[in-house]
Amino acid sequence: MTFAGIAFAIWARMLLGRNWSSDVTLKRDHELIVAGPYRWVRHPIYTAVPLAGAAFWRKLKIEEAVMRRRFGETYAHYAKRVPALIPFVM
């Protein structure tokens, strides 16, 4: 799923070509891209991010289960004290 998300984003980005920019802006001779992944969704790069994110979330849950089985209460205390992804956000 991670690979599919990344591949989808790369495909979409390649089709945008010179139309792409990090800032939202219209380029000289900007074209509307409606082929490739753009025939299914208007924002395929953003779609790719949730796909990859979902894959990482699934992996995180599997890793958590493995760590809890291996380290038991020690890991449970650690998990209560330290956030999984974002510092200072429990």
C-alpha positions in Angstrom: 0.0 0.0 0.0 2.9 2.4 0.7 4.4 1.6 -2.6 1.1 2.1 -4.4 0.7 5.5 -2.7 4.1 6.6 -3.6 3.9 5.3 -7.2 0.5 7.1 -7.6 2.0 10.4 -6.4 5.0 10.1 -8.6 2.8 9.3 -11.6 0.6 12.3 -10.9 3.6 14.6 -10.3 5.2 13.5 -13.6 2.0 14.3 -15.5 1.9 17.7 -14.0 5.3 18.5 -15.4 6.0 22.2 -15.5 2.5 23.0 -14.1 3.6 21.8 -10.7 4.9 24.2 -8.0 5.3 24.1 -4.2 3.1 27.2 -4.0 -0.4 27.3 -5.4 0.1 29.4 -8.6 -0.8 29.4 -12.2 2.1 29.1 -14.6 2.5 30.7 -18.0 0.6 28.5 -20.5 -0.8 26.4 -17.6 -2.6 23.3 -18.7 -5.5 21.4 -17.2 -4.3 17.8 -16.7 -7.2 15.3 -16.9 -5.3 12.1 -17.9 -3.7 9.4 -15.8 -4.6 9.5 -12.2 -6.4 12.9 -12.8 -9.1 11.0 -14.6 -10.1 9.4 -11.3 -9.4 12.1 -8.7 -8.6 15.9 -8.9 -5.9 15.7 -6.3 -4.1 12.4 -6.7 -0.9 13.5 -4.9 -3.0 14.2 -1.8 -4.8 10.8 -2.3 -1.4 9.1 -2.3 -0.5 10.7 1.0 -3.5 9.0 2.8 -2.7 5.7 1.1 0.8 5.8 2.3 -0.3 7.1 5.7 -2.8 4.2 6.1 -0.1 1.7 5.3 2.3 3.3 7.9 -0.6 3.4 10.5 -1.3 -0.3 9.9 2.4 -1.1 10.4 2.6 1.0 13.5 -0.3 -1.0 15.0 1.5 -4.2 14.2 4.7 -3.0 15.7 2.9 -1.8 18.9 1.3 -5.3 19.3 4.7 -7.0 18.9 6.4 -4.6 21.3 3.6 -5.1 23.9 3.9 -8.9 23.6 7.7 -8.8 23.9 8.0 -6.2 26.7 4.7 -6.3 28.5 4.2 -3.8 31.3 7.5 -2.2 30.6 6.3 -1.2 27.2 2.9 -0.3 28.5 4.5 2.2 30.9 6.7 3.5 28.2 3.7 4.0 25.8 1.8 5.9 28.5 4.8 8.3 28.9 6.0 8.8 25.3 3.7 9.6 22.3 3.7 7.3 19.3 4.2 9.9 16.6 4.1 13.5 17.6 6.2 14.8 20.5 4.2 16.3 23.4 0.9 15.0 21.9 -0.6 12.1 23.7 
